[in-house]
């Protein structure tokens, strides 16, 4: 198949070794940040924060979060050009959603007279995923994975390598980046940059995916 999207996805892979001397340009980082912002989410909830780690000081802080576990990912903290912490709001409230609906009206996306209908109607779906303590972290975390998928394809189009990492210490990240997270929770991160020639064993290998007929049913 020759479609550019398929070429992009065939070229995308999980980088295992980064070239610390190569940096993503400021211009490309603006594209990356805007791509994250434009990600889809259930009821347009956007229950997330994205913390972009690019300074040496921030990289050292992220490096320190691997003190207790998942040290196999620790080199990416300093060698990758950037790392993005994907964080979700574990207690997404109607007041949080009101900020979204406000933007929908001011942007012209939603007629002003539909404000209450949207706020009270759509938020019912969030309430279905909220327990008696106001916790809906499983639902909001799922939204951040949509953003991750969107960004992986964006990076593939841009020719930038990436490494999704669930192998992080959420508790230690929550401690070391407490001020930036502001009560949000980070359970995974994404390293991005450019692979190290000759040392990234995953680079250039053929894709290993199940056949379409094994996973797709057309009715």
N, C-alpha and C positions, 0 to 999 in steps of 0.2 A: 504494500500500500504506500502511495507516494504523498499523501496529504501531509502538510507541514505539522499539524498537531500530532500525528502519529510519529513523524520523525523526531519531534521534540521529546515525546514520551519514551521512545526507544533509546534516545541518548541520555535520558535522565537516569541517575543511579545514586546510590548512597555512598558518598565519599568516605574513605577510611583514613586518609592522610592529607593534610592541607599544607600548602606552601605559605608559611608565615610571612614571606616577603611580598606576597601579592595581596593587594587591597582592592576591594570593590570601590569604584568611584563614587563620589558624592552624588553625581547625577543618577547613577544606577540605584543608589540607595533611596533616592526620592521616589523612583518608580516602584521599588519594592515596598516602601512604606504606604504609598498610595494604593497599591494592589491589595495589601492587607486591609486597609480601611474600607475598600469596596467589596469585601467578602460578604457572602450571603449568611443569614442566620434565621432561625425560626422566629416568626412574627417580627422580623427585623430587630430582634432584641439587642444584638451587639453587646452581650454581657461579658466583655473581655477587656484586657489590657495587654499591650505588647511592649515589652521592655527591650530596647535595642542596645546591645552591649558592643561598644566599639573602642572605647578608650582603654589604655593599658591598665588603669586603675580598676575599671569595671571588669576587665578580663581576669585580673587577679582575684577579685571578689568571687567571680563565678568559678574560677579554678579552685578556690577554697571550699566550695560547696561539695566537692568530691572527696572530702577528707574521710568519710566513713563508708562510702560505697560507690559502685559503678566507676571505678578508676579507669576502666577501659575507654571511657569517653572523656576523661580529664584532659588529654592533650589537645582536644579540639578547642578547649576554653581559651587557650593562648594562640594556637596556630591558625585557627579559622579567622578570616577577615572580620566577621561579625557573628554574633549569636543573638537570636531572638528568644526571649522567654515568653511563652504563651500562657497567659493567666486568665482565670475565669472567676466570676463573682459567685460565690457559693450560696448567697442569700439575695437573689435578684428579686426586688420588690416592685410594686406598682409605681412607687415614686421613681425608681430607676427607669422603668418603662415609659413614664410620663415624659422624661427628657427626650426619648426617642420620638415619641409622637409629636412633641413640640417641634422637633426638627423636620418631621414629615410635613407638618403644616407650613412652617416658614420656608421650606424649600420649594413649596408648590406641589409636592407629591400628593398631599392629602388635603381635600377641601376642609376649611376650618369648621364647617358645620358637622363634619364627621368625627371631630376630635373625641367626644365622649364615647361614641359608638366604637371607635377603634381602641381606645384605652380600656374600656370595660369588657368589650367583646374579645379582642385578641388576647388580652392578658389572662383570660380564662384558661388558655392552653398552658400558660406558665403555671397557673394554680394547680392544674392537673398533675404537674410534676414537682409539686412542693409538699413537703411533709408538715406535720403539726408544729415543728420547730422553725419553719420558714426555710428549711434547707432544700435547695434545688440544684446542688452542685453537679449531680450527674447529668442533668439536662443542660446546664450552662457549659460544662466541660465539653459536651458533645458539639456545641456550636464552635468552639475553638478548633476542633478537628476539621470542620468545614473550611475555616480560614487557612489551616495548614495545607490542606489539599489544594486550595486555590493558589497558595504561594509556591508550592512545589512545581506546579505547571508553569507559573510565571518565571521562576528561576530557570527551568528547563528551556523556555523560550529565549531567555537572556544569555544562556551559556554559562550559568553560574552553578557551581557544585553545591550540594547541600547534604546534611545529615540529620534526619529527624531523631530525636533522643528522648525516649521515655525512660532511659537509664539515667535519671537524675534524682537527686535527693530533695524531694519536695519540702520536707521539714526544714532542712538547712538553707535552702533557697528562701523559704519564708522568713527565716531568721536574718540572714545576711542582706536580703533585699526587702526587709520589712517596710521601710519608709516608701520605697517605690511601689510596692504591691498594694499598700493601703487596705489590707484585708482580703485582697484577691489571692487565689491559690495557683501556683505554677506546678503542674504535673509533668510537663514536657517542654522541650526546647528545640530549636533548630539552629544548627551551625551552618554557616554559608561562607563561600569563598572560592578558592581555586585549588585543584588537587596538586599534590606534590608529584612531579614527574618521576617515574621509576619506583615510587614507594607506596602508591595507592593501589593495592592489589585488586580492588574492585573495578578499577577504571578500564573501560573498553571491552568488558566481558559481554557475551550475548545475553539477551533477556531470557529469563526463565519464568514463563507464565503458563498457567493452564490454558488449554485450547478453549476457544469460544464456546464450542458445543458442550464443554464440561461445566460451564458456569452461566451461560445465557440461554434462557428459554424464550422463544418468540411465539406468541399465541395468535 
